[in-house]
Amino acid sequence: MAQHPRLRIDTGLLIYFCDPHSPWQRGTNENTNGLLRQYFPKGTDLSKHSAEALEAVAQALNTRPRKALNWRTPAEALNAFIG
């Protein structure tokens, strides 16, 4: 996120950062980390996995419905937002 000012300028998105050591401010992020740990335990060296394997996990998570998104998938929520 070192380039967050450029992202803000290029996209017009508001960028927010949570306070350090405040996991309650990062609910969806922490939930996603937990989902990722089902595939890759904490400390896993991701360079040991192929791009195809990483893409398969991304696909699985992006097509999994989430309560926080009214049971839509992240892909559906993103498409609704940008479409």
N, C-alpha and C positions, 0 to 999 in steps of 0.2 A: 504493500500500500504506500510505498515511498512516492509513487506518482499520483496520489489521490488528488492533488490540486489540478493536475492535467485532466484526470478523469472528470472532475467536476466541471471544468471549462468545456471539455469536448462533448459531454453528454447533458449537462444541466442538472445532473443528479445531485441531491444533497448527500453528503458523506458524513456519517456519524461514527465515532469511536467510543467504545465502552471504557469505563474506568478500569485500571489494572486491578486484578484480584477481586473482581465483582461479577462472578458468573451469573448472578440473578439478572444482570442487564443483557445477557446474551442467550436468552432462552432457546430460540430456534437454532442458534449456532451450537449450543451445547447438546441439544437433541441430535443434531446432524452428526456431531462428533461421536456420539454414542452409537448411532446407526453405522457410521464408518468403522467403528471398532468391532462390529460384528464380522466384518470382512478382514480388517487389519488391526490386530491388537496393538495397543499403545507401544511405541518404540519400534514398530515394523519399519524396515528399510524398503521404501516404495520402489527404489531403483532395482530391486530384485524381481519386480513384477513387470510383465510386458505392458505395452501401451494398450493392447487389446483387452487384457485383464482389467486394467484400470478403467477403461471405457465401459466394460461390462458392468462394473460396480456403479459407475456414474449413471448408466442407463437404468439399472435396477432401482437406485435411490430416486432418480428423477421421475420415475413412473410409479412410485409408491405414494398412495394417498396420505395426506397429513391432516390431522385434526385442526391444526392451526390455520390451515388453508380451506376450511369448510369441506374437508374430505376430497379436495381436489389434489391432483399431483402437482409438484413444483413446476413441471413442464406446462400443465394446463394453466396454472396461475400466471406464469410468465407470458404465455401466449395471450391470455386475456388482457394482461397489462400492456403489452406492446402492440397487440393487434387491434 
